[in-house]
């Protein structure tokens, strides 16, 4: 395997420039999908190589259930600094598993609690009004998804601004933004170098929903006013993790300024001779090299272990 087994653990650094530039130069829908794709692929490669190191490290432990040949010198020579890296990877995998498990548990626990609260409310439709003095609004995924809004938030907005709020939250549900956010949050648990992508994704999903709300209402200025007014009174969603919310997620002044400007161009890839284009190419190259390195390391270890395993 050589150094190829370590490359996917550090190549997420190549995605950091696009994390900042994509939200500024790409349509928010394109930026959100690009950031999620890059994060998931890089995290998968990191997890694969971490698993390969765990195999080598576990084979060094006394009393392990693996074949004795997997601890031979020929196998250990396939990994540089195997004595330290192999054992450290076991601890790292435990931490990654615990972090991912906690994140998934917290996400679905909040969803289950919110859906239980809905059972006590009457009425149908996709909007649930909660009698709460705390102003908030968020999209609750599920079957079906619902727009959760408190009476305090509705009282702070005019009827036209409420339409912008509902259109914004419905855009979160239609775009399955909760899946993008959860996938990128898990990617950050696998490799901490990917955590900056989550902040950029949160902003991009909010901007995506802002643009959809402006399209539905037909008034960008009205949508900007609704976002700004809600931001003045909004509070974090009580008892829940970071969810797609109307005014609490993402830098609100930047969102308002973007809504007061023209509609962003909906191009799939930024021009190559621009900072965003160069950053996108660097991220694509890093993702490709990471995937090839992980594949190379996996095949190499498979061949070495097959040779070391007695028939």
N, C-alpha and C positions, 0 to 999 in steps of 0.2 A: 504493500500500500504506500509506503513512504510518506512523504509530506502531504500527499493528496488527501489523506484522511483528516488532516487538520484544516485544509483550505476552506471547506464549507462552514467552519466555525467562525471564520474571520471575514469571509467575503460579504456578509451583510453590510459591512462598512460601505460597500459600493452603492448601496441603496439610499444612503443618507442625503446626498445632494438632491435626488429627485423627490424626497419626502417634503422638502421645502419648496422646490421650484414647481412641482406639479400642481399644487394648490393655487399658485399664482398665474400659471400660463396655460393650463389645460382646462377644458370644460369640467366642472366638478364631477359629473357622471363618469367621464373618462378617467379623471384622476383617482376617484375612489376605486374603480375596477383595477386600474394599473397598480395602485399601492397594495391592494389586497392580493392580487396575483403574485406580485414580487415577494410579499411577505410570506405567503403560504409555501411557495416553491423553496425559498431560502431556508425557511424553518424546517421543511421536510428533509432537505439535504443535511442540515445540521443535526437533526434527530437521527437520521440514518447513520451518519458517521459517528455520532455519540454511541449509538447502539453497537457499532463495530468495535469501538474501543472497549465497551463494556464486555463484549465477548472475550477479548484478549485479557482484560483485567480479571474477569471471573475465572478464567482458566488457570490463573496464577494462585488462586485461593485454595488452601487445603480443604479437602472434603467436598469439593464442588462436584456436581453431577455430570460435568462435561467429559468427553473422552480424554484419556491421559495424554494422547498425542498432541492435543491442542495447547499444551503448556510447553512443548518442545522449543528449543532455541530457534529452530527455523521459523516457527510461528511468531515468536517474540521479536525476531529480527525484522519482521515485516512492518513493525510499528516503531518509529523513532521514540526514544525515551519511554519504552513500554512500561517499565517498573512504576514510574510515577503516573503517566497518563492513563494507563489501564485502570489503576485503582481509583484515581481521582474521578474518572468518568462514571464509576459506579455511584459515587456520592452525587455527582452532577445529575445523573438520571433520576435518582430518588427525589432530588429537589425539583426537577422539571416535572416529574409525574405529580408531585404534591401540588405544585403551583397550578398546573393545568386542571387537576381535579378540583381544587378550590374554586378556580374561576368558573368552571362549568357548573359546579354545585351552586354557587352564588347566583349565577345567571338564571338557572331554572328554578331555584327556590323563590327568587323574586317574582318570576312569571307565575308560578303556582299560587303564591300569596295574593297577587293582584287579581288573578282569575277567580280565586275564592271570594274576594271582596266584591266582584261583579255579581255573584249569585244573589246578593242581598239587594241589588238595585233593580228597579223595574224598567220597563221600556226596552225597545229593540234598537236596531240600527247599529252603526259602527262607531257611535260616539257615546261615551259613558261620562256623565257629569257626577263628580264626587262632591258631596257636601263637606267642604274643607275650607278653613280660613287661610290655609297656606296656598299661595298662588303657584300653580305649576301646570304643565301640560306635557304629555309624552305619548309615544306610540307603543302600545303593548302588543307584541307579536303573538300569534296563536291561530287557532282555527275556530272562528274567524279572528283576525286582528281587530283591536279596538283602539280608538283615540280616547285617552284618559285625560280629562281636564277638570280642574277644581272650580267650584263656584266663585272663588276669589279671583281666579284668573279671568273667567268670563266677565266678572264685574268690572275689571280694569280695562276692558277693550270695548270698542264700539262694534255694532253689528257687522260692518264691512270688514273690520280688522279680525273679527272672529272667523269670517270666511277664509281669510288668509291663514289663520292658525290651523283650521281644520284641513285646508288643502296641504299645508306643510306636513302635518302629521300623517295624512293619508299617503303622501309621497314617500315617507319613511317606510310605511307598510308595503306599498306597492313595489318599492325598490329592494325590499328584503335587506334593509340596512343593518338590522340586528345581526344577520348572518355575517356580513362583511366585518362588522365591529368585533364579533366574537372570534372569528377566524384570525383576525389580526392581533387581538388581545392574546390568544393562545400562542400565536407565533412569537410574540414578545416574551411569553413564559418559557418557550423553548430556547430562544436565543435573545438575551437582553439587548444585543446590538440592534434588534429590530423594533424596540419600543418606541423610538421617535416616529416610526411610521404610523403608530396609532393616533398620535395627536394630529398628524396631517390628515388621516382618514376621517377622524371626527369632524374636523373642519370641512372637509370635502363633502361628506354626507349631509351636513347642515346646509352647505351652499347648494347642493343638489336639490334638497327639499325646498330651499328658498326659491330657486329658479322655477320649480314646478308650481309653487304657490303663486308666483308672479304670472306664470303662463295661464293658470286657471282663473285667477281674478282679473287678468288683463291689465293690471296696474302695478308696476314695479315700485312706484313711490308709496302706494298704500301698503304693500307688503313690507317695505323697509320701515315704514312708520309702525306697523304692527310688531315687527321684530324688536325695534328699539324700545317701544313702550312696554312690551312684555319683559324685556331685559331689566327694566327699572324695578319691577316688582317681583320677578320670578325668584323662587327658592329651589334648592336641590330637591329632587324627587325623594320623598320620605321613605327611608328603609330600603332603598334600592341601589343597585350598582349603576354604573354609567350607562344610561339609555339614551336613545335618540329623543331629544327634548327640544322644545320650540326656541327657548332663548337662553338656556343655561349652558349649552355645549358650543364650543367654538368661540373665537374672538368676535363678539357682537359688533363692535365698531367697524371691523373689516367687512363683515357681512352686510351691514347697512350701506357702507360705501360701495360695495360691489353691486348691490341692488339699485343704487342711484346712478350707476353707470350703464353702459350698453350691455346687451346680452353677450356672454362670452362665446367665442367661436367654438363650434362643435367639431373639432378636428381630432382624429384618432391618434395622431403623433405630432409632437411639436417640430418645427423646422430644425433640420440638423445643425445649421449654423447659428444657433442661439444657445444661451446657457441651459435652458430647459431641454433642448434637443440633445446637447452634449451629456447632460445628466441622465437623460433617459437611455442614451446609448451605453453609458457607463453601467447603469443599473441592469440593462439587458445583458451586457457582457458579463458582469459579475454573476448574474443568475445562471447564465449558460455555463460558465466555468465551474460554478458550484455544483450544478447538476452533473456535469461530466466528471468532476473530481469524485463526487459521491459514488457514481456508477463505477468508476475505475477502482476505487477503494473496495467496494463491495465485491466486484468480480475477483480482484486480486486476493482478498481474504478468503473467498470461497475456494479458489484454486489451492491456496496454501493449506487450508484446513482439510480439504479433500485429500491432498497428498500426505498430510500428517495423520490421517485417520486410518488405522489398520483395517483391512478387509475382514 
